[in-house]
Amino acid sequence: MSGAVLVLAGSDPLGYSGLQADLRHLAHAGVSAYGVPTALTLQALDRVESVEAVPAVALHQALQLALADGEIGAVKIGMLPGVAQIGACVEGLAALRAPVVLDPVLAATSGVVFLDDDGLVALRTRLLPRVSLLTPNMPELQRLSGMPVSTREEQIAAMRSLRVSAVLLKGGHAEGTVVEDLLLHAETLTVFSGPRLQGTLPRGTGCMLSTLIAARLAGGSSMPEAVGQARAVVLQAIAQALRAGSRRLAP
C-alpha cells in the first residue's frame, strides 16, 4: 500500500506536538500528508491554556475533502476532544480501507483532561473497533481498560481487553534504566527495549512515534517492522534534542 498519511489531531500553534509537529515530521520523512484539526489549543511549553473543539460538522467536511483529494495510505488520529468529534471521525472514515493508528491523547502531562468519561465510552465503543493500532502510555491504557497495569501480566490483560487489532504500550512511564515498549499483534507479543535516556525529554514523542508508524504502514511495512523503524527514528530524535538542550523534536 502507498499513499498520503491523513492526520487528525489537535492544533498546537507552537508546534511542539499535535498537528503541526506531525506534519513537520512527515514532511521530513518525505511522506505526503493531509492535516485536519480536531481542536484548537493554546499551549505554552509546559502547560495547556485552552482547548476549543472543532465543530463536528466542520470536522466531517474537512475529512471528506481530504479523502476526496488524494489516495490515503494510512490515518493517524491524535486528540479527539469530545463525543461529537469522535462520531464525525468514525462516520468520515467508515468507507476508508487503510490502516488507522490512534494515539489516545486523553490528558496533558500538566493534568488537563482532554476527553471526559462520555467521550471515553464513545472512543472505546465506536472508534476502537475501527483502529489498526492503538498506542497508549500506561496511564492511558489504565483509563481505557479500567484495569491495573502495574505488572507485565496486568498490562497484557488490559491490552487484550480493548479488542484492538494491535496495541503498542509505551513504557516511558515505568521505572528503571531500561524502557520497554510492548507490541501485542495477532496474539504475538514483541518487546522493544533500550536504555532510558537521561535529561528533560522533548515534547511530542508519542505524537511523532504514532505518526511515523502510520507513515511506515502506508509504505507497506508490516506492523512489527513499522513500529521498530519508527521507534528507532524517534529515539534518535530524542537523543539529538537532549544533546541540543531543546524541548522540540527535530526536525
Buried (B, 14 or more C-beta within 10 A) or exposed (E): BEBBBBBBBBBBEBBBBBBBBBBBBBEEBEBBBBBBBBBBBBBEEEEBEEBEBBEBEEBBBBBBEBBEEEEBBBBBBBBBBBBBBBBBBBBBBEEBEBBBBBBBBBBBEEEBBBBEEEBBEBBBEBBBEBBBBBBBBBEBBBBBBEBEBEEEEBBBBBBBBBEBBBBBBBBBBBEEEEBBBBBBBEEEEBEBEEEEEEEEBBBBBBBBBBBBBBBBBBBEBEBBBBBBBBBEBBBEBBEBBBEEEEBBBBE
